[in-house]
Amino acid sequence: MSAARELLAAVVAENGQATGRWGDALLAVPRHAFLPRTIWRADAHGTYAALDACAEPEEWFAAAYANAPAITQVNDGRTDEPDAPVLPSSSASSPAIVVRMLSMLDPQPGERVLEIGTGTGWNAALLGHVLGAGSVTTVEVDAVLARRAAVALDGAACVVTADGAQGWAPGAPYDHVIATCAVRTVPAAWIRQTRPGGTVLTPWSSPWCDYGLLHLTVHEDGTAQGRFSPHSAFMLMRGQRRNLRIFRDVVHDDHWPDESCTSLSPWTVGDEDWDLQFALGLRCPDLWYAWHDAPAVDGVATRLWIATTDATAWAAVDYDGQRKDRFTVWQHGTRRLWDEVEAAHDWYVQHGRPGPDRFGFTIHPSGQSTWLDDPACPVVP
């Protein structure tokens, strides 16, 4: 219990507000009971090393009650590729963001919640503790994770093994839908399965960056509208992932790019200004980037690659290791991607450097759209 109380204190300190019934739930539902015996943590080299509860029990328990995410699965659970790089594929979210999202969702007694992405089951257990048995349905695409979570939940929520993008129609309509994975487009099923006046809360991702939360209200006519908020990063829903690599999928030997120069630093658009990156992700919704340190190119110390998600165009911005006011630009394809990024950066500056909470989102019969401040001001004209 002392570990849980210390965790609760850390959550309150990070969120800057009282946790109320969700804090009570955090104390009542032990986080360690929902974690697998082996979790993974990043080591000093940026790779992931296994942490086993039997081999290192104290370190494992400390990780279970740290106010930080715990990686609970790598490589989608595949163990038949021993030489493959270790990549996180499922995690127990940071307790602070779990409590913040549950507070935002704010389900009331008697309401029913559909959770997308069961994972360990701890999030569903917190919901079940507050709302009561029979109030929570949770959907997990990974059968192994679903079985493990069902055992840990022990009836606190109904666990369904299915594609979360399809929701769970047999239990609809729901008062709320909450996702524990990020999306780039909101699945239509989530809107259909939410009652009018109900809400959908999901982490948001763009190919440019993983950042922000989207909170929507569903209307009588089947449309939905809401706003973004900052400070979250979640793994992308499996069905919306794209495994693109610059040299395998985008850049080819027969490409002859055009050369130009820019004064806009690549670090300005590709570093840790999350407000700018969020805006770029909305303004340039099909662009992604990757850093390439010390490429084997004469006179290039660092290169920023930018590409389209359909791999039909790319740009590269080179830093020579000396000048920070002028950078060489290479562009190939039917679009000039660096020109688009520069224009998006100018738009961001001209509109007062807006944070995520100034952006909104609308789902309507003709599609989905983002806007700044007001639905009449679309982000993408």
C-alpha positions, 0 to 999 in steps of 0.5 A: 500500500505504501508503494501505491500511496507514493505513486498516487502522490506522484500522479497528483504532483504531475497532474496538478490536481486532486484525483478524487474517485480515480485516486481511490481506485488507484489505491484499491487496484494494485498495478503490479497484479496486472503486469506480466512477469517480464517487462522491458525498459530502455537501457543506456544505449537506447535499446530495450532490455528485459526485466524479470520479476523472478530474477530482479524482484525489487527492480521489477516492483519499483518499475510497477509503481513508478509514475512511468509507462511499463513496456509489457510486450515487444515485437507484437509478441513474436519470438520467432525472429531472434535477430529482429530489433526489439520494438515496443508493441504494448505497454502499461501507460503512465499512471498520471496519463491514465488518471488524467484521461479517466478524469476527462472522460468522467463517466457517471454511475450507471453509464457504460464504457467501451474501452479500446485496447485492453493491454494489461487490464489495469485501466479497465479495472480502474473503470470497473472499480468506480462504475461497478461490474457490468459497466465496462467492455474492453476490446483487445486485438491480441489474443494473448494479451486479452487472455492474460487481462481477463484473468487479472480482471476476474470479472471486473470488466467484459474482455472481448478479443477483436479488432478495436477499430470495429468497436463492439456492436453487441454491447452498443450503444455506449455512453463513452468510448475511451481508447488506450492506443493512438489513432490517425483517423477516428474509426466510424464504428466508435461514433456509431456505437456511442449514444447521442450526447456521449463522448469519445476520448482517444490519443491522437497521432499523425505521421509527423508526431505522436502527441495529444488527446482528442475528446469528441461529443457525438450528436443526434445526426451522427456527427461528432465534434471536439477539441484536442489537448496536449501532453500524451503519447501512445502507441498507434493502433495496430491496424493504422501502423505503416512500416516505412523506411527511407532507404528501403521504401522511399529513396532509390538509386535512380532518383535525381533530386533538385537542389536548393537551400533554406534558412529554416533550421531542420531542428526547428521542425524536427526537434522537441517543440511539441506544439509546432510538431503537432501543428505540422502533423495536422497541416501536413497530414501525410508527411513523416520525418527521420533523422540521419546522423553522420550519413556517409556523404561528404560535407554532411554531418546530419540529415533530416529526411521527409517523405510522404506516407505513400513513398512517392516524394521525399526531401532531405535537409543537410547540416554541414556541421558548421553553418546554422543559418543555411542548409542544403535542400534536396527534393524529389517527386511530384511534390516539393515537401520541404516547401510544404513544411516551410509553408506550414511553419510560416502558417503556424507562426502567423497564427500565433504559434497555437498549442493543441488546445486551440485545434478542433476536430469534426466528423461529418458524412463527407469525412473528418476535418481539423480546424483552428479555433473555430470549425469555420477555419480549417487547418487544411484549406 
